[in-house]
Amino acid sequence: MRGTHRTTRTPGARTRRVLAVVVALLALQLGSLVAPAYACGCGAMIPSKDQRIGVDREESAVRWDGRTETVVMRFNVHGDAEHAAWIMPVPSRAGVTLGDPALFDALDRLTEPEQRDRFHFWPREGEWPFTEDHGDGVGAPAPGAAPGVGVVGRERLGPFDVARLTATDPGALGGWLRANGFELPERLTGALQPYVDRKWEYVAVRLAPQEEGAVLDGELTPLRITFASPELVYPMRLSRLAGTPQTLGLYVLAEHRMEPRSPIGGDRPEVTFAGRIERPEGAVAALAGDRPVRLTVLEQRFPHPERIDDDHHLRTVADTPYRRVEYTDRLLTVAGGIPVWLLTVGGGALLAAVTALLAVRVVRAGRRRAGTPAGPDAGVRSAA
């Protein structure tokens, strides 16, 4: 007979296992404190030392007319950081202003999924008879530039301290940023080299709440950046510095439907809306103008940010419209809410009863025509 083997754990072994779990949890917590660097789709966002900041969601609306590109960015952040900084490379001299907070809400309304009803015949869970619940359905002066760095301008815009810079040396650019309150990591220097080689310029932003002692939390005021560009490009390369998966949402307003040329190391970009806006209004018109424009909405995930190897270069594709559809499942009814299945089942039973009754009557009528008595004793009397 096969015996049962039991493993006896001593108190010492259990204690060691508990300590191992505690140590692992502490390591995770300490790791999040000593490496508090996060990235967003437009560049690297870094908090002050010993503070943490996370980007819950980054959205950008991009307008390109073939010559000029405007990027409006909105961040939703959390953490305990009083200050944070990020840098965005741009291909030419940039102008920076505050964006309209109403822009993204207006874009969301324009791109809402189409609502359709989808009917089913048989009742499902939550529908009678499976339930009885019928409820109602200030600018700071720019310090002298270090060798290799040019200061185009520096201004205060709401919660943003903005510096517009040129650079011929990534090391000098990193040194200037750290010397002027933009606490960015040393490893950023190497990541900036491709932009220095292409003679791009930079928008460096330091986020600091205007209230004393306040932390960066919630939805930040959008920032609007405009620059000349012969192609529609969205800077992404610096996001390879991120230590956590990234998500990018892009609203692209242009003459035609626009899509990325490649996934640049992320998942395949998903188009969630593509269509023509005949009459832009309000905040959308302030960005795109009041003439008809094509709007394309893109979503993309970067599970492994270190694989990002380029910026997004968008190209014109066929102007095929697309809108997501959300279905509401409803039970098929008629005549003020009577389920069709009930009528069908009830009608079937009634039809069966009527058919049976008619069959009996036909049989009896046939017997009468044949002269056969219909009573139960008819056969006995005939024999007598």
C-alpha positions as a Markdown table, in Angstrom:
| # | Residue | x | y | z |
|---|---|---|---|---|
| 1 | Met | 0.0 | 0.0 | 0.0 |
| 2 | Arg | 1.3 | 3.4 | -1.0 |
| 3 | Gly | 2.1 | 5.5 | 2.1 |
| 4 | Thr | 1.4 | 9.3 | 2.5 |
| 5 | His | 4.5 | 11.4 | 2.8 |
| 6 | Arg | 4.2 | 14.6 | 4.8 |
| 7 | Thr | 6.8 | 17.4 | 5.0 |
| 8 | Thr | 7.2 | 18.9 | 8.4 |
| 9 | Arg | 8.3 | 22.5 | 8.5 |
| 10 | Thr | 10.1 | 23.7 | 11.6 |
| 11 | Pro | 9.4 | 27.1 | 13.1 |
| 12 | Gly | 12.9 | 28.2 | 12.0 |
| 13 | Ala | 12.1 | 27.4 | 8.3 |
| 14 | Arg | 8.8 | 29.3 | 8.5 |
| 15 | Thr | 10.5 | 32.3 | 10.0 |
| 16 | Arg | 13.1 | 32.4 | 7.2 |
| 17 | Arg | 10.4 | 32.3 | 4.6 |
| 18 | Val | 8.5 | 35.2 | 6.1 |
| 19 | Leu | 11.8 | 37.2 | 6.4 |
| 20 | Ala | 12.5 | 36.5 | 2.7 |
| 21 | Val | 9.1 | 37.9 | 1.7 |
| 22 | Val | 9.5 | 41.0 | 3.8 |
| 23 | Val | 13.0 | 41.6 | 2.4 |
| 24 | Ala | 11.7 | 41.3 | -1.1 |
| 25 | Leu | 8.9 | 43.8 | -0.5 |
| 26 | Leu | 11.3 | 46.2 | 1.1 |
| 27 | Ala | 13.6 | 45.9 | -1.9 |
| 28 | Leu | 10.8 | 46.8 | -4.2 |
| 29 | Gln | 9.8 | 49.8 | -2.1 |
| 30 | Leu | 13.4 | 51.0 | -1.9 |
| 31 | Gly | 13.9 | 50.5 | -5.6 |
| 32 | Ser | 11.0 | 52.8 | -6.3 |
| 33 | Leu | 12.6 | 55.5 | -4.2 |
| 34 | Val | 16.2 | 55.4 | -5.3 |
| 35 | Ala | 15.2 | 55.3 | -9.0 |
| 36 | Pro | 12.2 | 57.7 | -9.3 |
| 37 | Ala | 12.7 | 58.4 | -13.0 |
| 38 | Tyr | 9.6 | 58.3 | -15.2 |
| 39 | Ala | 9.2 | 59.2 | -18.9 |
| 40 | Cys | 6.5 | 60.5 | -21.0 |
| 41 | Gly | 5.9 | 60.3 | -24.8 |
| 42 | Cys | 7.4 | 63.7 | -25.4 |
| 43 | Gly | 10.6 | 63.4 | -23.3 |
| 44 | Ala | 12.0 | 62.5 | -19.9 |
| 45 | Met | 10.1 | 63.6 | -16.7 |
| 46 | Ile | 12.3 | 63.5 | -13.6 |
| 47 | Pro | 11.3 | 64.6 | -10.1 |
| 48 | Ser | 13.6 | 66.2 | -7.5 |
| 49 | Lys | 15.8 | 63.8 | -5.4 |
| 50 | Asp | 14.0 | 61.6 | -2.9 |
| 51 | Gln | 10.7 | 62.4 | -4.4 |
| 52 | Arg | 8.4 | 60.4 | -6.7 |
| 53 | Ile | 6.2 | 61.3 | -9.6 |
| 54 | Gly | 4.2 | 59.1 | -12.0 |
| 55 | Val | 2.5 | 60.0 | -15.3 |
| 56 | Asp | -0.9 | 58.3 | -15.2 |
| 57 | Arg | -1.7 | 59.5 | -18.7 |
| 58 | Glu | -0.1 | 61.7 | -21.3 |
| 59 | Glu | -2.2 | 63.0 | -24.2 |
| 60 | Ser | -1.0 | 65.2 | -27.1 |
| 61 | Ala | -3.0 | 67.0 | -29.8 |
| 62 | Val | -0.8 | 67.7 | -32.8 |
| 63 | Arg | -1.8 | 70.1 | -35.6 |
| 64 | Trp | 0.3 | 70.1 | -38.8 |
| 65 | Asp | -0.5 | 72.2 | -41.9 |
| 66 | Gly | 2.5 | 71.0 | -44.0 |
| 67 | Arg | 4.9 | 73.7 | -42.7 |
| 68 | Thr | 4.2 | 74.4 | -39.1 |
| 69 | Glu | 3.5 | 71.9 | -36.3 |
| 70 | Thr | 1.8 | 72.6 | -33.0 |
| 71 | Val | 1.8 | 70.2 | -30.1 |
| 72 | Val | -0.5 | 70.6 | -27.1 |
| 73 | Met | 0.3 | 68.3 | -24.2 |
| 74 | Arg | -1.7 | 67.4 | -21.1 |
| 75 | Phe | -0.4 | 65.4 | -18.2 |
| 76 | Asn | -2.2 | 63.6 | -15.4 |
| 77 | Val | 0.3 | 62.9 | -12.6 |
| 78 | His | 0.5 | 61.6 | -9.1 |
| 79 | Gly | 3.2 | 61.4 | -6.4 |
| 80 | Asp | 4.8 | 63.6 | -3.7 |
| 81 | Ala | 7.1 | 65.7 | -5.9 |
| 82 | Glu | 7.1 | 69.5 | -5.4 |
| 83 | His | 9.2 | 69.9 | -8.6 |
| 84 | Ala | 9.9 | 67.9 | -11.7 |
| 85 | Ala | 11.5 | 68.6 | -15.0 |
| 86 | Trp | 11.4 | 67.2 | -18.6 |
| 87 | Ile | 12.9 | 68.1 | -21.9 |
| 88 | Met | 11.4 | 68.0 | -25.4 |
| 89 | Pro | 13.6 | 68.1 | -28.5 |
| 90 | Val | 12.2 | 70.1 | -31.4 |
| 91 | Pro | 13.5 | 70.3 | -35.0 |
| 92 | Ser | 13.5 | 74.2 | -35.1 |
| 93 | Arg | 13.0 | 77.3 | -33.0 |
| 94 | Ala | 9.9 | 76.9 | -30.8 |
| 95 | Gly | 7.3 | 79.2 | -29.3 |
| 96 | Val | 5.7 | 78.1 | -26.0 |
| 97 | Thr | 2.4 | 79.2 | -24.5 |
| 98 | Leu | -0.2 | 77.7 | -22.2 |
| 99 | Gly | -2.8 | 75.5 | -23.9 |
| 100 | Asp | -6.6 | 75.5 | -23.6 |
| 101 | Pro | -7.8 | 73.0 | -20.9 |
| 102 | Ala | -11.0 | 72.6 | -22.9 |
| 103 | Leu | -9.3 | 71.2 | -25.9 |
| 104 | Phe | -9.1 | 67.5 | -25.0 |
| 105 | Asp | -12.6 | 67.4 | -23.7 |
| 106 | Ala | -13.8 | 68.8 | -27.0 |
| 107 | Leu | -11.7 | 66.2 | -28.9 |
| 108 | Asp | -13.1 | 63.4 | -26.8 |
| 109 | Arg | -16.7 | 64.5 | -27.6 |
| 110 | Leu | -15.9 | 64.6 | -31.4 |
| 111 | Thr | -14.4 | 61.1 | -31.3 |
| 112 | Glu | -16.9 | 59.3 | -29.0 |
| 113 | Pro | -17.8 | 55.8 | -30.2 |
| 114 | Glu | -21.0 | 55.4 | -32.1 |
| 115 | Gln | -23.8 | 53.9 | -30.0 |
| 116 | Arg | -25.9 | 51.0 | -31.5 |
| 117 | Asp | -28.4 | 48.6 | -30.1 |
| 118 | Arg | -27.9 | 44.8 | -30.7 |
| 119 | Phe | -30.9 | 42.6 | -30.1 |
| 120 | His | -31.1 | 39.0 | -28.9 |
| 121 | Phe | -34.0 | 36.6 | -29.0 |
| 122 | Trp | -33.6 | 34.5 | -25.8 |
| 123 | Pro | -33.5 | 36.1 | -22.4 |
| 124 | Arg | -30.2 | 36.4 | -20.6 |
| 125 | Glu | -29.1 | 36.8 | -17.0 |
| 126 | Gly | -30.7 | 39.9 | -15.6 |
| 127 | Glu | -33.7 | 39.7 | -17.9 |
| 128 | Trp | -37.1 | 38.1 | -17.0 |
| 129 | Pro | -37.6 | 35.3 | -16.1 |
| 130 | Phe | -34.1 | 35.1 | -14.7 |
| 131 | Thr | -34.6 | 38.1 | -12.5 |
| 132 | Glu | -37.4 | 40.0 | -10.9 |
| 133 | Asp | -35.5 | 43.3 | -10.8 |
| 134 | His | -37.0 | 45.7 | -13.3 |
| 135 | Gly | -35.0 | 48.8 | -12.2 |
| 136 | Asp | -34.6 | 51.9 | -14.4 |
| 137 | Gly | -33.3 | 50.6 | -17.2 |
| 138 | Val | 6.4 | 85.5 | -14.5 |
| 139 | Gly | 9.6 | 85.2 | -16.5 |
| 140 | Ala | 13.0 | 84.7 | -14.8 |
| 141 | Pro | 16.1 | 86.3 | -16.4 |
| 142 | Ala | 18.1 | 83.8 | -18.4 |
| 143 | Pro | 21.6 | 83.3 | -16.9 |
| 144 | Gly | 24.6 | 83.5 | -19.3 |
| 145 | Ala | 24.8 | 80.4 | -21.5 |
| 146 | Ala | 27.6 | 77.9 | -21.0 |
| 147 | Pro | 29.9 | 77.2 | -23.9 |
| 148 | Gly | 28.0 | 74.9 | -26.3 |
| 149 | Val | 24.6 | 76.1 | -25.1 |
| 150 | Gly | 22.5 | 79.0 | -26.3 |
| 151 | Val | 19.5 | 80.4 | -24.3 |
| 152 | Val | 16.8 | 81.5 | -26.7 |
| 153 | Gly | 14.5 | 82.5 | -23.9 |
| 154 | Arg | 13.2 | 81.6 | -20.5 |
| 155 | Glu | 9.8 | 82.5 | -19.1 |
| 156 | Arg | 7.3 | 81.5 | -16.4 |
| 157 | Leu | 4.0 | 80.1 | -17.7 |
| 158 | Gly | 1.6 | 79.1 | -14.9 |
| 159 | Pro | 3.1 | 76.1 | -13.2 |
| 160 | Phe | 5.9 | 75.9 | -15.8 |
| 161 | Asp | 9.4 | 77.3 | -15.8 |
| 162 | Val | 10.3 | 77.1 | -19.5 |
| 163 | Ala | 13.7 | 77.4 | -21.1 |
| 164 | Arg | 14.2 | 77.3 | -24.9 |
| 165 | Leu | 17.7 | 76.2 | -25.7 |
| 166 | Thr | 20.2 | 75.4 | -28.5 |
| 167 | Ala | 23.2 | 73.1 | -28.0 |
| 168 | Thr | 26.2 | 71.8 | -29.9 |
| 169 | Asp | 27.4 | 69.5 | -27.0 |
| 170 | Pro | 25.0 | 67.2 | -25.1 |
| 171 | Gly | 27.3 | 67.3 | -22.1 |
| 172 | Ala | 27.2 | 71.1 | -21.9 |
| 173 | Leu | 23.4 | 71.0 | -22.3 |
| 174 | Gly | 23.1 | 68.6 | -19.4 |
| 175 | Gly | 25.4 | 70.7 | -17.3 |
| 176 | Trp | 23.4 | 73.9 | -18.0 |
| 177 | Leu | 20.1 | 72.2 | -17.2 |
| 178 | Arg | 21.3 | 70.9 | -13.8 |
| 179 | Ala | 22.9 | 74.2 | -13.0 |
| 180 | Asn | 19.7 | 76.1 | -13.6 |
| 181 | Gly | 17.3 | 74.0 | -11.6 |
| 182 | Phe | 16.4 | 71.3 | -14.1 |
| 183 | Glu | 17.3 | 68.1 | -12.2 |
| 184 | Leu | 17.8 | 65.7 | -15.0 |
| 185 | Pro | 19.9 | 62.5 | -14.8 |
| 186 | Glu | 23.4 | 62.1 | -16.2 |
| 187 | Arg | 22.3 | 59.3 | -18.5 |
| 188 | Leu | 20.1 | 61.8 | -20.4 |
| 189 | Thr | 23.3 | 63.3 | -21.9 |
| 190 | Gly | 23.9 | 60.2 | -24.1 |
| 191 | Ala | 20.2 | 60.1 | -25.2 |
| 192 | Leu | 20.4 | 63.7 | -26.4 |
| 193 | Gln | 23.3 | 63.0 | -28.8 |
| 194 | Pro | 21.2 | 62.1 | -31.9 |
| 195 | Tyr | 19.3 | 65.4 | -31.6 |
| 196 | Val | 22.6 | 67.4 | -31.2 |
| 197 | Asp | 23.9 | 65.7 | -34.3 |
| 198 | Arg | 20.8 | 66.8 | -36.2 |
| 199 | Lys | 21.1 | 70.4 | -34.8 |
| 200 | Trp | 17.7 | 70.3 | -33.1 |
| 201 | Glu | 16.7 | 72.7 | -30.4 |
| 202 | Tyr | 15.2 | 72.0 | -27.0 |
| 203 | Val | 12.3 | 73.0 | -24.8 |
| 204 | Ala | 13.2 | 72.3 | -21.1 |
| 205 | Val | 10.3 | 72.6 | -18.6 |
| 206 | Arg | 10.4 | 72.7 | -14.9 |
| 207 | Leu | 7.1 | 72.0 | -13.2 |
| 208 | Ala | 6.6 | 73.7 | -9.9 |
| 209 | Pro | 3.2 | 74.5 | -8.2 |
| 210 | Gln | 2.6 | 78.1 | -7.6 |
| 211 | Glu | 1.3 | 77.5 | -4.1 |
| 212 | Glu | 4.1 | 77.1 | -1.4 |
| 213 | Gly | 4.4 | 73.5 | -0.3 |
| 214 | Ala | 2.0 | 72.0 | -2.9 |
| 215 | Val | 2.9 | 68.8 | -4.7 |
| 216 | Leu | 2.4 | 67.9 | -8.4 |
| 217 | Asp | -0.8 | 65.9 | -8.5 |
| 218 | Gly | -3.8 | 65.6 | -10.8 |
| 219 | Glu | -4.3 | 67.1 | -14.2 |
| 220 | Leu | -1.8 | 69.8 | -15.1 |
| 221 | Thr | -2.4 | 72.8 | -17.3 |
| 222 | Pro | -1.7 | 71.9 | -21.0 |
| 223 | Leu | 1.4 | 73.3 | -22.6 |
| 224 | Arg | 1.4 | 74.4 | -26.3 |
| 225 | Ile | 4.6 | 74.2 | -28.4 |
| 226 | Thr | 4.8 | 75.5 | -32.0 |
| 227 | Phe | 7.7 | 75.0 | -34.4 |
| 228 | Ala | 8.4 | 74.8 | -38.2 |
| 229 | Ser | 8.7 | 71.3 | -39.6 |
| 230 | Pro | 8.6 | 70.0 | -43.2 |
| 231 | Glu | 7.2 | 66.7 | -41.8 |
| 232 | Leu | 4.9 | 65.6 | -39.0 |
| 233 | Val | 7.2 | 64.3 | -36.3 |
| 234 | Tyr | 6.5 | 63.5 | -32.7 |
| 235 | Pro | 9.6 | 63.3 | -30.4 |
| 236 | Met | 9.7 | 59.9 | -28.6 |
| 237 | Arg | 13.4 | 58.8 | -28.4 |
| 238 | Leu | 13.9 | 60.1 | -24.8 |
| 239 | Ser | 11.1 | 57.9 | -23.5 |
| 240 | Arg | 13.5 | 55.0 | -23.8 |
| 241 | Leu | 14.8 | 56.2 | -20.4 |
| 242 | Ala | 11.5 | 55.1 | -18.7 |
| 243 | Gly | 11.6 | 52.4 | -16.2 |
| 244 | Thr | 7.9 | 51.5 | -16.5 |
| 245 | Pro | 5.6 | 50.7 | -19.5 |
| 246 | Gln | 4.4 | 53.8 | -21.3 |
| 247 | Thr | 1.1 | 54.7 | -23.0 |
| 248 | Leu | 0.8 | 57.3 | -25.7 |
| 249 | Gly | -2.4 | 59.0 | -26.9 |
| 250 | Leu | -2.2 | 61.2 | -30.0 |
| 251 | Tyr | -4.9 | 63.4 | -31.6 |
| 252 | Val | -3.6 | 64.3 | -35.1 |
| 253 | Leu | -5.2 | 67.2 | -37.0 |
| 254 | Ala | -4.0 | 67.5 | -40.6 |
| 255 | Glu | -5.2 | 67.7 | -44.2 |
| 256 | His | -5.3 | 64.0 | -44.5 |
| 257 | Arg | -5.4 | 60.9 | -42.2 |
| 258 | Met | -2.0 | 60.4 | -40.7 |
| 259 | Glu | -0.4 | 57.3 | -39.2 |
| 260 | Pro | 3.1 | 56.4 | -37.9 |
| 261 | Arg | 5.6 | 54.9 | -40.3 |
| 262 | Ser | 6.7 | 52.3 | -37.8 |
| 263 | Pro | 6.0 | 51.2 | -34.2 |
| 264 | Ile | 9.5 | 52.4 | -33.2 |
| 265 | Gly | 9.9 | 49.6 | -30.6 |
| 266 | Gly | 6.3 | 49.6 | -29.2 |
| 267 | Asp | 3.2 | 47.7 | -29.9 |
| 268 | Arg | 1.5 | 48.4 | -33.2 |
| 269 | Pro | -0.3 | 51.8 | -33.1 |
| 270 | Glu | -4.1 | 51.5 | -33.0 |
| 271 | Val | -6.3 | 53.9 | -34.8 |
| 272 | Thr | -9.4 | 54.5 | -32.6 |
| 273 | Phe | -10.9 | 57.3 | -34.8 |
| 274 | Ala | -10.4 | 58.7 | -38.3 |
| 275 | Gly | -12.8 | 61.2 | -39.8 |
| 276 | Arg | -13.4 | 64.7 | -41.3 |
| 277 | Ile | -14.4 | 67.5 | -38.9 |
| 278 | Glu | -16.5 | 69.8 | -41.1 |
| 279 | Arg | -16.8 | 72.7 | -38.7 |
| 280 | Pro | -14.2 | 72.9 | -36.0 |
| 281 | Glu | -15.4 | 75.0 | -33.1 |
| 282 | Gly | -14.2 | 76.4 | -29.8 |
| 283 | Ala | -10.8 | 75.1 | -28.6 |
| 284 | Val | -10.5 | 72.8 | -31.6 |
| 285 | Ala | -10.9 | 75.7 | -34.0 |
| 286 | Ala | -8.3 | 77.7 | -32.0 |
| 287 | Leu | -5.8 | 74.9 | -32.8 |
| 288 | Ala | -6.8 | 73.7 | -36.2 |
| 289 | Gly | -8.7 | 76.8 | -37.7 |
| 290 | Asp | -12.3 | 77.0 | -38.7 |
| 291 | Arg | -11.9 | 75.1 | -42.1 |
| 292 | Pro | -12.6 | 71.3 | -42.5 |
| 293 | Val | -9.8 | 69.1 | -41.2 |
| 294 | Arg | -9.0 | 65.4 | -40.8 |
| 295 | Leu | -8.7 | 64.1 | -37.3 |
| 296 | Thr | -6.9 | 60.8 | -36.5 |
| 297 | Val | -6.7 | 59.4 | -33.0 |
| 298 | Leu | -3.9 | 57.0 | -32.2 |
| 299 | Glu | -3.2 | 54.8 | -29.1 |
| 300 | Gln | 0.1 | 53.0 | -28.5 |
| 301 | Arg | 1.6 | 51.0 | -25.7 |
| 302 | Phe | 5.3 | 50.6 | -25.0 |
| 303 | Pro | 5.7 | 47.6 | -22.7 |
| 304 | His | 9.5 | 47.8 | -23.0 |
| 305 | Pro | 10.5 | 51.5 | -23.3 |
| 306 | Glu | 14.2 | 50.7 | -23.6 |
| 307 | Arg | 13.4 | 49.4 | -27.1 |
| 308 | Ile | 12.3 | 52.8 | -28.4 |
| 309 | Asp | 14.7 | 53.6 | -31.2 |
| 310 | Asp | 13.4 | 56.6 | -33.0 |
| 311 | Asp | 10.8 | 59.5 | -33.0 |
| 312 | His | 7.4 | 59.0 | -34.5 |
| 313 | His | 7.4 | 60.1 | -38.2 |
| 314 | Leu | 3.8 | 60.2 | -39.4 |
| 315 | Arg | 2.8 | 59.8 | -43.1 |
| 316 | Thr | -0.3 | 60.4 | -45.1 |
| 317 | Val | -2.6 | 57.4 | -45.7 |
| 318 | Ala | -5.9 | 56.9 | -47.4 |
| 319 | Asp | -8.7 | 59.0 | -45.9 |
| 320 | Thr | -10.8 | 56.0 | -44.9 |
| 321 | Pro | -13.1 | 57.0 | -42.1 |
| 322 | Tyr | -13.2 | 54.9 | -38.9 |
| 323 | Arg | -15.2 | 55.1 | -35.7 |
| 324 | Arg | -15.5 | 52.6 | -33.0 |
| 325 | Val | -18.9 | 51.1 | -32.3 |
| 326 | Glu | -20.2 | 50.3 | -28.8 |
| 327 | Tyr | -23.2 | 48.0 | -28.7 |
| 328 | Thr | -25.9 | 47.8 | -26.1 |
| 329 | Asp | -27.5 | 44.4 | -26.0 |
| 330 | Arg | -31.3 | 44.4 | -25.7 |
| 331 | Leu | -34.0 | 41.8 | -25.6 |
| 332 | Leu | -36.1 | 41.7 | -28.8 |
| 333 | Thr | -39.6 | 42.9 | -27.9 |
| 334 | Val | -42.8 | 44.1 | -29.6 |
| 335 | Ala | -46.0 | 45.9 | -28.7 |
| 336 | Gly | -44.8 | 48.0 | -25.8 |
| 337 | Gly | -42.2 | 45.6 | -24.4 |
| 338 | Ile | -43.6 | 42.1 | -24.8 |
| 339 | Pro | -40.6 | 39.7 | -25.4 |
| 340 | Val | -40.8 | 38.1 | -28.8 |
| 341 | Trp | -39.6 | 34.8 | -27.3 |
| 342 | Leu | -42.6 | 34.7 | -25.0 |
| 343 | Leu | -45.0 | 35.2 | -27.8 |
| 344 | Thr | -43.2 | 32.6 | -29.9 |
| 345 | Val | -43.2 | 30.0 | -27.1 |
| 346 | Gly | -46.8 | 30.8 | -26.1 |
| 347 | Gly | -48.0 | 30.9 | -29.7 |
| 348 | Gly | -46.3 | 27.6 | -30.4 |
| 349 | Ala | -48.1 | 25.9 | -27.5 |
| 350 | Leu | -51.4 | 27.4 | -28.5 |
| 351 | Leu | -50.8 | 26.3 | -32.1 |
| 352 | Ala | -50.0 | 22.7 | -30.9 |
| 353 | Ala | -53.2 | 22.6 | -28.9 |
| 354 | Val | -55.3 | 23.9 | -31.7 |
| 355 | Thr | -53.7 | 21.4 | -34.1 |
| 356 | Ala | -54.4 | 18.5 | -31.7 |
| 357 | Leu | -58.0 | 19.6 | -31.3 |
| 358 | Leu | -58.5 | 19.8 | -35.1 |
| 359 | Ala | -56.9 | 16.4 | -35.5 |
| 360 | Val | -59.4 | 14.8 | -33.1 |
| 361 | Arg | -62.3 | 16.5 | -34.9 |
| 362 | Val | -61.1 | 15.2 | -38.2 |
| 363 | Val | -60.8 | 11.7 | -37.0 |
| 364 | Arg | -64.3 | 11.7 | -35.5 |
| 365 | Ala | -65.7 | 13.2 | -38.7 |
| 366 | Gly | -64.1 | 10.4 | -40.7 |
| 367 | Arg | -65.6 | 7.8 | -38.5 |
| 368 | Arg | -69.1 | 9.2 | -38.8 |
| 369 | Arg | -68.9 | 9.2 | -42.6 |
| 370 | Ala | -67.8 | 5.6 | -42.5 |
| 371 | Gly | -70.8 | 4.6 | -40.4 |
| 372 | Thr | -68.8 | 3.5 | -37.5 |
| 373 | Pro | -70.4 | 4.4 | -34.1 |
| 374 | Ala | -68.4 | 6.6 | -32.0 |
| 375 | Gly | -69.4 | 5.3 | -28.6 |
| 376 | Pro | -67.3 | 2.9 | -26.5 |
| 377 | Asp | -69.9 | 0.0 | -26.6 |
| 378 | Ala | -70.6 | 0.3 | -30.4 |
| 379 | Gly | -68.7 | -2.9 | -31.2 |
| 380 | Val | -70.6 | -5.0 | -28.6 |
| 381 | Arg | -74.0 | -4.0 | -29.7 |
| 382 | Ser | -73.2 | -4.7 | -33.4 |
| 383 | Ala | -72.1 | -8.3 | -32.5 |
| 384 | Ala | -75.3 | -9.0 | -30.7 |
